């Protein structure tokens, strides 16, 4: 996932926007049965609508407005009925991805292979994206499970990076049929960032503007063209292309591996600028 502050930072750096828009051990075996959560018998997967907030943890009422605001800026691929073939295909992608990125447990190896930290000026990110520009471009025109656009890391209290997964991307014009051919829509939730309002003038000075104590711009800001026009902003119906997170090392449960965490409370956390 991209944290709110990272996305805000991107919109202030045109070169990064262009890059995203041009882009942005143990095997799994899926069999015919869907009765268990392990991928040895393939998990069932709960599909959600385009802005569905079902299952959201409401344990932090003070953050509820953030989650409600974020839901207006997220759109998802349409749910489909799962089949055994879908489960097998999704598990196969995970197998190939795990083998390809296992060497990147060492973040130094990832950097040597062209993966660069995204928005390094943002500290204490809930999740760090290390993006490979060549893979981002490749993913605009095809799909190779072994070449994700980004690697996903978490940083521990000692400042060490731990590889947790990867992110795939597709161009904004990619059809849902094509997304389904990459990773089945019955298993995975491809997402888009939509209905953005960004400052139309003096962007660096205006990003912190609020109205009634809430942000005006960015992924927690206003979500309609009318509100954006009234704020003297520029409305963007869709920012960036399609994205998909794979929590590659979250065990062998397909639902956990392909879980979209944007509507989790920790996604509303913001990093600290340097």
PLY file of the C-alpha trace (Angstrom):
ply
format ascii 1.0
element vertex 274
property float x
property float y
property float z
element edge 272
property int vertex1
property int vertex2
end_header
0.00 0.00 0.00
1.04 3.56 -0.47
0.62 5.65 2.67
-1.34 8.88 2.43
1.76 11.00 2.96
3.67 9.10 0.27
0.89 9.68 -2.23
0.74 13.33 -1.27
4.49 13.55 -1.76
4.21 11.96 -5.19
1.72 14.54 -6.40
4.25 17.22 -5.47
6.97 15.52 -7.56
5.97 15.32 -11.24
8.79 12.95 -12.20
7.48 10.34 -9.78
3.93 10.79 -11.04
5.08 10.18 -14.60
6.89 7.04 -13.55
3.79 5.63 -11.88
1.47 6.61 -14.71
3.83 5.08 -17.27
4.04 2.06 -14.99
3.58 2.60 -11.20
10.58 -20.92 0.67
7.87 -23.58 0.59
5.63 -24.22 -2.39
1.90 -23.66 -2.76
-0.30 -26.26 -4.35
-3.95 -25.57 -5.12
-6.16 -28.59 -5.66
-9.83 -29.09 -6.45
-11.21 -28.80 -2.93
-12.09 -25.40 -1.48
-12.92 -26.59 1.99
-9.79 -25.36 3.80
-7.93 -22.10 4.18
-4.51 -23.48 3.30
-3.54 -23.38 -0.35
-2.90 -27.08 -0.34
-6.66 -27.24 -0.70
-7.17 -23.66 -1.90
-8.92 -21.04 0.19
-12.25 -19.41 -0.30
-12.03 -15.67 -0.83
-14.47 -12.99 0.20
-14.99 -10.55 -2.67
-15.96 -6.93 -2.08
-17.56 -4.19 -4.14
-15.73 -1.22 -5.59
-15.85 0.88 -2.43
-17.00 -1.73 0.07
-15.82 -1.22 3.66
-17.13 -4.57 4.91
-14.92 -6.18 7.51
-13.18 -2.94 8.41
-11.80 -2.82 11.92
-13.68 -0.11 13.81
-11.63 -0.40 16.96
-10.31 3.15 16.62
-13.30 5.55 16.42
-10.99 8.56 16.18
-9.76 7.24 12.83
-13.21 6.41 11.41
-13.36 9.65 9.43
-10.07 8.74 7.77
-11.38 5.36 6.73
-14.61 6.88 5.42
-12.64 9.50 3.50
-10.27 6.93 2.07
-13.13 4.73 0.87
-14.22 7.55 -1.45
-10.84 7.46 -3.13
-10.58 3.70 -3.65
-12.08 1.58 -6.42
-11.73 -2.16 -6.88
-12.05 -4.72 -9.63
-15.45 -6.40 -9.86
-15.83 -9.57 -7.77
-16.20 -12.93 -9.50
-17.13 -16.43 -8.42
-14.08 -18.44 -7.50
-13.15 -21.65 -9.29
-10.56 -24.31 -8.59
-8.67 -23.14 -11.67
-8.55 -19.59 -10.27
-7.13 -20.84 -6.99
-4.51 -22.91 -8.76
-3.49 -20.00 -10.95
-3.24 -17.54 -8.04
-1.17 -20.04 -6.05
1.09 -20.53 -9.07
1.76 -16.80 -9.24
2.69 -16.81 -5.55
5.03 -19.78 -6.05
6.86 -18.03 -8.87
6.96 -14.71 -7.04
8.34 -16.25 -3.85
11.14 -17.97 -5.72
11.99 -14.81 -7.67
12.18 -12.41 -4.74
13.55 -14.65 -1.97
17.02 -13.21 -2.57
15.68 -9.73 -1.80
15.33 -10.51 1.89
18.58 -8.53 1.83
17.45 -5.06 0.80
20.96 -4.33 -0.45
20.57 -7.03 -3.09
17.28 -5.47 -4.17
18.89 -2.06 -4.52
21.75 -3.54 -6.54
19.16 -5.03 -8.91
17.49 -1.68 -9.53
14.83 -1.48 -6.81
14.91 2.02 -5.32
13.08 3.26 -2.23
9.97 5.18 -3.14
9.59 8.62 -1.49
12.69 8.26 0.74
11.96 11.68 2.25
9.03 10.13 4.15
10.14 8.51 7.39
8.33 5.90 9.53
6.25 4.57 6.66
3.84 1.74 7.55
5.18 -0.03 4.46
8.12 0.82 2.21
7.93 0.41 -1.57
11.17 -0.29 -3.45
10.29 0.22 -7.10
11.98 -1.04 -10.24
11.30 1.36 -13.13
12.01 -1.24 -15.81
9.55 -3.67 -14.27
6.99 -0.87 -13.98
7.23 -0.27 -17.72
7.08 -4.00 -18.50
3.92 -4.35 -16.45
2.18 -1.79 -18.63
2.32 -4.17 -21.57
2.37 -7.65 -20.08
2.68 -9.70 -16.93
5.58 -11.66 -15.52
4.95 -12.97 -11.98
8.69 -12.93 -11.33
9.03 -9.21 -12.12
6.86 -7.17 -9.72
6.86 -3.40 -10.02
7.72 -2.94 -6.34
9.00 -4.91 -3.38
7.28 -4.27 -0.05
9.25 -3.98 3.18
8.54 -3.20 6.82
11.17 -1.66 9.07
11.70 -2.94 12.59
12.61 -0.94 15.69
16.29 -1.37 14.91
15.84 0.10 11.44
16.24 -3.19 9.58
14.11 -3.84 6.51
12.08 -7.06 6.29
10.64 -8.22 2.96
6.90 -8.90 3.23
5.75 -9.03 -0.36
5.46 -7.23 -3.68
3.20 -5.02 -5.75
2.11 -5.57 -9.34
0.82 -2.74 -11.52
-1.07 -2.42 -14.79
-1.91 0.56 -16.96
-5.07 2.48 -16.19
-6.54 1.29 -19.50
-6.12 -2.40 -18.69
-9.45 -4.22 -18.93
-10.75 -6.39 -16.12
-10.46 -9.37 -18.45
-6.75 -8.67 -18.76
-6.42 -8.18 -14.98
-8.19 -11.48 -14.48
-5.74 -13.17 -16.83
-2.87 -11.87 -14.69
-4.22 -12.79 -11.25
-7.85 -14.01 -11.03
-10.33 -11.41 -9.81
-12.11 -14.03 -7.71
-8.96 -14.28 -5.59
-7.27 -10.89 -5.76
-8.57 -7.33 -5.44
-6.90 -5.06 -7.96
-7.37 -1.46 -6.85
-7.22 2.08 -8.22
-6.80 5.45 -6.52
-9.67 7.65 -7.73
-11.38 11.03 -7.24
-8.35 13.03 -6.24
-8.22 16.77 -5.79
-4.78 18.34 -5.93
-3.80 22.02 -5.59
-4.14 23.90 -8.86
-1.61 26.54 -7.85
1.26 26.86 -5.34
0.97 23.13 -4.54
3.70 22.97 -1.91
2.05 25.68 0.16
-1.48 24.36 -0.24
-1.20 20.67 0.58
-1.84 21.33 4.27
-5.09 23.25 3.72
-8.04 21.99 5.76
-11.76 22.61 5.89
-13.68 21.89 9.10
-10.55 20.24 10.43
-10.25 17.80 7.51
-7.77 17.76 4.58
-8.90 19.37 1.33
-6.40 17.69 -0.98
-5.05 14.22 -1.56
-6.22 10.72 -0.56
-8.17 11.96 2.48
-9.48 15.14 0.83
-12.61 16.12 -1.05
-13.85 13.53 -3.53
-16.05 15.33 -6.07
-15.24 17.64 -8.96
-17.61 20.27 -7.55
-15.86 20.34 -4.16
-12.48 20.40 -5.86
-13.46 23.29 -8.14
-14.71 25.20 -5.11
-11.33 24.66 -3.44
-9.51 25.98 -6.52
-8.08 22.53 -7.08
-7.51 20.21 -10.03
-9.71 17.13 -10.09
-8.12 13.83 -11.15
-10.67 11.03 -11.76
-7.94 8.37 -11.53
-4.44 8.77 -10.18
-2.00 6.17 -11.45
-2.98 2.76 -12.87
-4.17 -0.52 -11.41
-2.25 -1.94 -8.43
-2.22 -5.27 -6.62
-0.40 -6.21 -3.41
0.84 -9.72 -2.72
1.65 -10.35 0.94
3.96 -13.08 -0.28
5.22 -14.34 3.03
1.92 -14.20 4.95
1.65 -17.99 5.04
-0.15 -20.28 2.60
-3.65 -18.81 2.86
-4.55 -17.19 -0.46
-6.96 -14.79 1.22
-4.16 -13.48 3.44
-1.64 -13.33 0.63
-3.92 -11.36 -1.70
-5.58 -9.32 1.04
-6.00 -5.63 0.13
-4.98 -3.65 3.19
-6.00 -0.17 2.09
-9.09 -0.22 4.28
-7.17 -1.43 7.32
-6.67 1.16 10.04
-2.89 1.13 9.82
-3.11 2.39 6.25
-4.40 5.71 7.57
-1.12 6.18 9.42
1.11 8.83 7.92
4.87 8.86 7.83
6.98 11.78 8.94
8.64 14.11 6.48
12.32 14.80 7.04
0 1
1 2
2 3
3 4
4 5
5 6
6 7
7 8
8 9
9 10
10 11
11 12
12 13
13 14
14 15
15 16
16 17
17 18
18 19
19 20
20 21
21 22
22 23
24 25
25 26
26 27
27 28
28 29
29 30
30 31
31 32
32 33
33 34
34 35
35 36
36 37
37 38
38 39
39 40
40 41
41 42
42 43
43 44
44 45
45 46
46 47
47 48
48 49
49 50
50 51
51 52
52 53
53 54
54 55
55 56
56 57
57 58
58 59
59 60
60 61
61 62
62 63
63 64
64 65
65 66
66 67
67 68
68 69
69 70
70 71
71 72
72 73
73 74
74 75
75 76
76 77
77 78
78 79
79 80
80 81
81 82
82 83
83 84
84 85
85 86
86 87
87 88
88 89
89 90
90 91
91 92
92 93
93 94
94 95
95 96
96 97
97 98
98 99
99 100
100 101
101 102
102 103
103 104
104 105
105 106
106 107
107 108
108 109
109 110
110 111
111 112
112 113
113 114
114 115
115 116
116 117
117 118
118 119
119 120
120 121
121 122
122 123
123 124
124 125
125 126
126 127
127 128
128 129
129 130
130 131
131 132
132 133
133 134
134 135
135 136
136 137
137 138
138 139
139 140
140 141
141 142
142 143
143 144
144 145
145 146
146 147
147 148
148 149
149 150
150 151
151 152
152 153
153 154
154 155
155 156
156 157
157 158
158 159
159 160
160 161
161 162
162 163
163 164
164 165
165 166
166 167
167 168
168 169
169 170
170 171
171 172
172 173
173 174
174 175
175 176
176 177
177 178
178 179
179 180
180 181
181 182
182 183
183 184
184 185
185 186
186 187
187 188
188 189
189 190
190 191
191 192
192 193
193 194
194 195
195 196
196 197
197 198
198 199
199 200
200 201
201 202
202 203
203 204
204 205
205 206
206 207
207 208
208 209
209 210
210 211
211 212
212 213
213 214
214 215
215 216
216 217
217 218
218 219
219 220
220 221
221 222
222 223
223 224
224 225
225 226
226 227
227 228
228 229
229 230
230 231
231 232
232 233
233 234
234 235
235 236
236 237
237 238
238 239
239 240
240 241
241 242
242 243
243 244
244 245
245 246
246 247
247 248
248 249
249 250
250 251
251 252
252 253
253 254
254 255
255 256
256 257
257 258
258 259
259 260
260 261
261 262
262 263
263 264
264 265
265 266
266 267
267 268
268 269
269 270
270 271
271 272
272 273
